[in-house]
Amino acid sequence: MADSKVGLEIPSCDVCGKPAVIEQAYSGRILCGHHLAKSIRKKVAKELRKQLVLKKGQHNTIFVAISGGKDSAALLELLVDIIGVRPDVTIIAGTVDEGIEGYRPPSLQCAIDLCERLGVEFVTVSYKELGFEEMDTVSKLIPGMTEKNPGAPSMPCSYCGVFRRQGINHLAKKVNADVMALGHNLDDMAQTVLMNMSNGDLERTLRLAPHTNTPIDGMPPRIVPLRWIPEQEIHLYAVHKNLPIHHEECPHARGALRWRHREMVATMEADVPGTRHGLLRMADNVKELRDQILELGGQESRPNPPKECPECSSMTSNNQCKACEMRDMVKNELTNYSSFLAN
């Protein structure tokens, strides 16, 4: 009987002929691990030249928000490789501990291991230290909060995103950062643009990082050097470089609005390669149009000028920042929940 097994043919790298790890449908390139890493480094270096403005004649501190996952690990390794040798630059990394059992402890250890390997100073802060309840507690209180407040967010990610942003800003301020680097990849950016389009939220699109030319008052400018690198390629880069990364997804993430847009973007990209790049280019074009209008003497339209939150001093366009508003709502529900258990 003839052998029915058919050998799997591995495509060859179009640069060196070695076995490839990826075929880029959007570009037509076929690359091995080495040349994919080389391509990513080149793209990130190009973005750094555009996004990162260093103060001449002064020392510059770059704070890198890391989570223990692939994106921030790749970002930190690339920053250390590309600009870490500069005498006028100090790179410090930090993680916010949201209090998610079984998820954050191992990912936090990956972040610590990565910093030790790269010789980078590491800082961290917990939700408890920031005055927020841990996310495992918040997720249990959400049904009660939505019942009493119909407009309250119903997904843990809504609270966690706001609290974590506050934590990242806290760490950046703690280390006196001049620039904050975030590990958002191409998929992340495309999903955000699509979400903003779905909500008709032009303001959020205009506020998308990088903030090189449009810094937000009271905050170091944010840069996103991985913005043109697809998520899959970053994962392959992290594996190729043998970076310590945590592979698990957050247990509270399923069902969030971003997950639905993640699926939509992935489907559109599979049907029409290059869709992710197109969505991000559109957002850039909108921001460029805004800049042109301002240069011609136009007025920038925004709901309210940013001011300090009276409770935490964070910048906000409202009378109270979103983090404090959510924190108070959670604390009130926790008090009610504790009283119910006591009775």
LOSEDREN-786199 format. One line per field, with one value per residue (C-alpha): residue number from 1; residue in one letter; y, z, x. Coordinates in Angstrom, 1 decimal. Example, Ala and Ser with C-alpha at 12.3 -4.5 7.8 and 13.67 -1.06 7.14 Angstrom:
2
num	1:2
residu	A:S
yy	-4.5:-1.1
zz	7.8:7.1
xx	12.3:13.7
! end
This chain:
343
num	1:2:3:4:5:6:7:8:9:10:11:12:13:14:15:16:17:18:19:20:21:22:23:24:25:26:27:28:29:30:31:32:33:34:35:36:37:38:39:40:41:42:43:44:45:46:47:48:49:50:51:52:53:54:55:56:57:58:59:60:61:62:63:64:65:66:67:68:69:70:71:72:73:74:75:76:77:78:79:80:81:82:83:84:85:86:87:88:89:90:91:92:93:94:95:96:97:98:99:100:101:102:103:104:105:106:107:108:109:110:111:112:113:114:115:116:117:118:119:120:121:122:123:124:125:126:127:128:129:130:131:132:133:134:135:136:137:138:139:140:141:142:143:144:145:146:147:148:149:150:151:152:153:154:155:156:157:158:159:160:161:162:163:164:165:166:167:168:169:170:171:172:173:174:175:176:177:178:179:180:181:182:183:184:185:186:187:188:189:190:191:192:193:194:195:196:197:198:199:200:201:202:203:204:205:206:207:208:209:210:211:212:213:214:215:216:217:218:219:220:221:222:223:224:225:226:227:228:229:230:231:232:233:234:235:236:237:238:239:240:241:242:243:244:245:246:247:248:249:250:251:252:253:254:255:256:257:258:259:260:261:262:263:264:265:266:267:268:269:270:271:272:273:274:275:276:277:278:279:280:281:282:283:284:285:286:287:288:289:290:291:292:293:294:295:296:297:298:299:300:301:302:303:304:305:306:307:308:309:310:311:312:313:314:315:316:317:318:319:320:321:322:323:324:325:326:327:328:329:330:331:332:333:334:335:336:337:338:339:340:341:342:343
residu	M:A:D:S:K:V:G:L:E:I:P:S:C:D:V:C:G:K:P:A:V:I:E:Q:A:Y:S:G:R:I:L:C:G:H:H:L:A:K:S:I:R:K:K:V:A:K:E:L:R:K:Q:L:V:L:K:K:G:Q:H:N:T:I:F:V:A:I:S:G:G:K:D:S:A:A:L:L:E:L:L:V:D:I:I:G:V:R:P:D:V:T:I:I:A:G:T:V:D:E:G:I:E:G:Y:R:P:P:S:L:Q:C:A:I:D:L:C:E:R:L:G:V:E:F:V:T:V:S:Y:K:E:L:G:F:E:E:M:D:T:V:S:K:L:I:P:G:M:T:E:K:N:P:G:A:P:S:M:P:C:S:Y:C:G:V:F:R:R:Q:G:I:N:H:L:A:K:K:V:N:A:D:V:M:A:L:G:H:N:L:D:D:M:A:Q:T:V:L:M:N:M:S:N:G:D:L:E:R:T:L:R:L:A:P:H:T:N:T:P:I:D:G:M:P:P:R:I:V:P:L:R:W:I:P:E:Q:E:I:H:L:Y:A:V:H:K:N:L:P:I:H:H:E:E:C:P:H:A:R:G:A:L:R:W:R:H:R:E:M:V:A:T:M:E:A:D:V:P:G:T:R:H:G:L:L:R:M:A:D:N:V:K:E:L:R:D:Q:I:L:E:L:G:G:Q:E:S:R:P:N:P:P:K:E:C:P:E:C:S:S:M:T:S:N:N:Q:C:K:A:C:E:M:R:D:M:V:K:N:E:L:T:N:Y:S:S:F:L:A:N
yy	0.0:3.4:5.9:8.4:11.0:14.1:16.1:19.6:22.0:24.9:28.0:29.6:33.0:35.4:36.9:33.9:30.8:29.4:28.0:30.8:31.5:33.9:34.8:38.4:38.5:42.3:42.7:39.5:39.0:35.5:35.7:33.5:34.4:36.3:38.5:39.1:40.4:42.5:43.9:44.7:46.4:48.6:49.6:50.4:52.4:54.4:55.1:56.2:58.7:60.1:59.8:60.2:63.8:63.8:67.0:68.1:68.8:67.2:63.7:61.9:59.3:57.0:55.0:51.8:50.3:46.5:43.8:40.6:39.9:39.7:43.3:45.2:42.7:43.2:46.9:47.1:44.8:46.9:50.2:48.9:47.6:50.7:53.6:52.0:52.7:56.5:58.3:60.8:58.2:56.2:53.5:52.5:49.9:49.4:47.2:47.9:45.1:44.9:42.2:39.3:36.0:33.4:35.9:38.9:37.1:35.0:37.8:40.2:37.7:37.6:41.4:41.2:38.5:40.6:43.7:41.7:40.2:43.6:45.5:47.8:49.3:48.0:49.7:48.5:49.7:47.9:49.0:48.8:51.3:53.6:53.5:51.2:47.8:44.8:43.6:40.3:42.2:44.8:42.0:40.5:43.9:44.8:43.2:45.3:48.5:48.1:47.3:50.6:52.6:51.7:53.7:52.0:49.9:46.2:44.7:44.5:45.9:49.2:49.7:48.1:50.2:53.4:52.3:50.9:54.1:55.9:53.5:53.9:57.7:57.3:55.3:57.7:60.6:58.6:58.1:61.7:60.4:62.7:60.2:57.2:54.2:51.9:48.5:48.9:46.9:47.3:45.1:47.1:50.4:49.2:47.9:51.2:53.1:50.8:51.2:55.0:54.9:52.7:55.1:58.2:59.3:61.7:63.2:59.9:59.3:62.7:61.9:58.6:58.2:59.1:62.5:63.8:66.9:67.1:66.4:66.3:68.9:67.5:64.3:63.1:62.5:58.9:57.0:53.8:52.4:49.1:50.7:49.3:45.8:43.1:41.2:37.8:39.2:40.6:37.2:35.5:38.2:37.5:33.8:34.2:36.4:33.9:36.7:35.7:36.3:35.3:33.7:33.6:36.0:38.0:35.9:39.1:40.1:37.8:39.4:43.0:45.3:45.2:41.4:41.8:44.5:42.2:39.5:42.0:43.4:39.8:38.8:41.9:41.5:37.9:38.9:42.0:42.0:45.5:46.5:47.1:49.4:51.2:51.9:53.3:55.4:56.8:57.9:59.5:61.3:62.7:63.9:65.5:67.3:68.6:69.9:71.6:73.4:74.6:75.9:78.0:79.6:77.3:76.6:73.1:71.9:69.9:69.6:71.3:72.3:69.9:70.7:69.0:66.5:67.9:64.4:63.0:66.0:64.0:65.9:65.7:67.5:67.0:68.0:64.6:62.2:58.9:56.9:58.7:58.4:54.7:54.3:56.0:53.8:50.6:51.7:52.5:49.1:47.3:49.0:47.9:44.4:44.2:45.4:42.8:40.0:41.3:41.0
zz	0.0:-1.0:1.7:1.8:3.8:2.0:3.2:4.3:2.1:4.1:2.0:1.8:2.9:-0.1:1.2:2.2:1.2:4.7:6.0:6.4:9.5:7.9:4.6:4.7:2.6:2.8:1.3:-0.5:1.5:2.8:5.7:8.0:11.7:11.3:8.4:10.0:13.1:11.0:9.1:12.4:13.8:10.7:10.9:14.6:14.1:11.4:13.7:16.5:14.2:13.6:17.1:19.6:20.1:22.5:24.3:23.1:25.7:28.4:29.8:28.6:30.6:28.7:30.6:29.0:30.1:30.1:31.1:30.7:27.3:23.9:22.7:25.5:25.8:22.1:22.5:25.5:23.9:20.7:22.5:24.5:21.3:19.2:21.7:24.9:24.3:24.1:27.1:27.1:27.5:30.5:29.9:32.8:32.6:34.8:35.3:36.9:39.1:38.6:41.2:38.9:40.5:38.3:35.5:36.9:39.2:36.4:33.9:36.5:36.9:33.2:33.2:36.1:34.3:31.1:32.9:34.7:31.4:29.6:32.6:32.8:36.1:36.9:38.9:39.8:41.5:42.5:42.3:46.1:46.3:43.9:45.9:43.5:44.3:42.7:39.4:40.8:43.3:40.8:38.4:41.2:42.0:38.4:38.4:41.4:40.0:36.7:38.5:40.5:37.7:34.3:32.6:34.4:32.3:32.4:31.4:33.7:30.9:31.0:34.6:34.3:31.2:33.1:36.4:34.5:32.6:35.9:37.1:34.1:34.4:38.1:37.3:34.6:37.0:39.7:37.5:36.1:32.5:29.6:27.2:27.7:25.3:24.8:23.1:20.9:17.7:14.3:15.2:18.4:16.5:13.7:16.3:18.1:14.9:14.0:17.4:17.2:13.8:15.0:17.8:15.6:18.0:16.1:19.2:20.4:16.9:17.0:20.5:19.4:20.1:19.1:20.8:19.5:18.1:20.2:23.9:26.4:29.2:32.3:30.8:29.0:25.3:24.4:21.6:20.0:18.0:17.1:15.5:12.1:13.2:13.1:16.3:14.8:13.7:17.2:18.6:16.2:17.0:20.8:20.2:17.9:20.5:23.2:25.4:28.7:27.9:29.5:26.9:28.7:28.0:30.9:32.3:32.4:28.7:27.0:25.9:25.9:23.0:21.8:21.3:18.8:16.9:17.1:15.3:12.7:11.9:11.6:9.2:7.1:7.0:5.9:3.1:2.0:3.1:4.1:5.8:9.1:7.5:5.7:8.9:10.6:7.6:7.6:11.2:10.4:7.5:9.7:12.2:9.4:8.1:11.6:11.8:8.4:9.6:12.7:10.7:8.6:11.8:12.6:16.1:17.6:18.8:22.0:24.6:27.5:28.1:30.3:34.0:37.1:38.8:42.3:43.9:42.2:40.2:36.9:33.8:32.8:30.7:33.3:36.9:38.0:36.1:35.0:37.3:40.4:39.2:38.8:42.0:44.0:42.3:43.1:46.7:47.2:45.8:48.0:51.1:50.1:49.4:52.7:54.6:52.8:53.8:57.4:57.7
xx	0.0:1.4:2.2:-0.6:1.3:2.3:5.3:4.7:6.7:8.2:8.7:12.1:13.1:13.3:16.5:18.7:16.8:16.6:13.2:10.8:8.6:6.1:4.6:3.4:0.2:0.1:3.6:4.4:7.6:8.6:11.1:13.0:13.3:16.6:15.4:12.0:13.7:16.0:13.0:11.2:14.2:14.5:10.8:11.0:14.2:12.4:9.5:11.8:13.4:9.9:8.3:11.1:12.3:15.2:16.2:19.6:22.2:20.0:19.5:16.4:14.5:12.2:9.7:8.5:5.2:5.7:3.2:5.2:3.6:5.1:4.5:6.0:8.9:9.8:9.4:11.8:14.4:14.3:14.6:17.6:19.2:18.6:19.1:20.1:23.8:23.3:24.9:22.0:19.3:18.1:15.5:13.3:10.5:7.5:4.4:1.1:-0.2:-4.0:-4.6:-5.6:-4.9:-3.2:-2.5:-0.5:2.0:3.6:3.5:5.0:7.9:8.4:8.7:11.2:13.3:13.4:14.6:17.3:18.4:18.6:20.1:17.1:15.7:12.3:9.5:6.0:2.8:-0.4:-4.0:-4.1:-1.2:-3.1:-6.3:-8.1:-9.7:-8.0:-9.6:-10.7:-12.8:-14.1:-15.3:-17.4:-19.0:-19.9:-23.4:-24.4:-23.0:-24.8:-28.0:-27.8:-26.2:-27.7:-24.9:-22.1:-19.7:-20.6:-17.2:-14.1:-11.8:-13.6:-12.5:-9.1:-8.2:-8.9:-7.1:-4.1:-3.7:-3.6:-1.0:1.2:1.0:1.9:5.0:6.1:5.8:7.6:10.7:10.4:10.0:10.5:8.8:6.5:6.8:3.8:3.8:0.7:1.0:-0.6:-3.6:-4.2:-4.1:-6.4:-8.9:-8.9:-9.5:-12.4:-13.9:-13.7:-15.3:-18.1:-18.8:-18.4:-15.7:-13.4:-11.9:-10.4:-9.0:-7.3:-5.8:-4.2:-0.5:2.1:1.9:5.3:3.8:0.7:1.7:-1.1:-0.8:0.8:2.0:5.1:4.5:3.6:5.3:4.2:7.2:5.5:2.4:3.2:4.2:1.5:0.8:1.8:5.2:5.9:5.1:7.5:10.2:9.8:10.2:13.1:14.9:13.9:12.4:10.7:7.0:3.7:1.4:-1.9:-4.7:-6.3:-9.2:-11.4:-10.9:-13.3:-16.5:-15.1:-15.9:-12.3:-12.5:-15.4:-13.4:-10.3:-12.3:-13.6:-10.2:-8.7:-11.5:-11.1:-7.3:-7.7:-10.1:-8.2:-4.5:-3.4:-6.7:-4.9:-2.4:-5.3:-7.2:-4.1:-3.2:-6.7:-6.3:-3.0:-4.5:-7.3:-4.7:-2.6:-5.7:-6.3:-2.7:-3.1:-6.3:-4.5:-1.5:-4.0:-5.2:-8.2:-9.3:-9.0:-12.4:-12.5:-15.3:-13.4:-9.8:-8.0:-7.7:-6.5:-8.9:-9.6:-9.1:-6.0:-4.6:-4.7:-5.6:-9.3:-11.8:-14.5:-15.1:-13.7:-11.4:-12.8:-10.5:-11.8:-15.4:-15.0:-13.0:-15.8:-18.5:-16.5:-16.0:-19.7:-20.7:-18.0:-19.5:-23.0:-21.7:-19.9:-23.0:-25.1:-22.7:-22.6:-26.4
! end
